[in-house]
Amino acid sequence: MMKRILLALKILFPEYMTLILLAGGSFVLWRLLAAKFRGRAAWRGVHIVLSVLAVAGILRFSVFGRESDGARRFILFADSEPWDFIPELYRNLFLYYPLGLFLPHAIGGEETARRRGICVLAAFFLSVAVETWQYAFGTGVAQLSDVLMNTLGAAIGAAAYAGRSRAGAGKGREDAKKATESPLSPDE
């Protein structure tokens, strides 16, 4: 019974909880910065800085600070027990979430699905580059599941960005509509 409880805790609260907290914290930070900078010229600059920080975080967790064991390994999916595999999926998902959240606006131009698509594609290529690095220098195990989860994390971040952007745009339209209406309607 105790083993099952420990297993459940390990799945629910993986050792990579830092990444989960960083992903949630990045969304909170983004919302706070949006309240201050949204609609200003500096808003895109904020996204560029946050995108660079997201890439630096990705490189910190997946490339730098890892020791090479000299072994080059590639596998499609982690072949470990579920209680080890699931936390790794979470880690890979949440590692790329901030990039998906920040990069679409840093790209610039009108808000479109194309910008979000470019963001997800960029995350895919970054993930492939990281996995290639890990394989070439023996600093980790290159896994297809990592690439898939990293790309999915960026897609979820881009979807959160799109949802928040639409909500902000809708609010702006409502405010403009209220401003053009007269305080007294013709019926009163």
Buried (B, 14 or more C-beta within 10 A) or exposed (E): EEEEEEEEEBBEEBEBBEBBEBBEEBBEBBEEBBEEBBEEEEBBEBBBBBBEBBBEBBBEBBBEEBEEEEEBEEEEEBEEEEBBBBBBBBBBBBBBBBBBBBBBBBBEEEBEEEBBEBBBEBBBEBBBEBBEBBBEEBBBBBBBBBBBBBBBBBBBBBBBBBEBBEEBEEEEEEEEEEEEEEEEEEEE
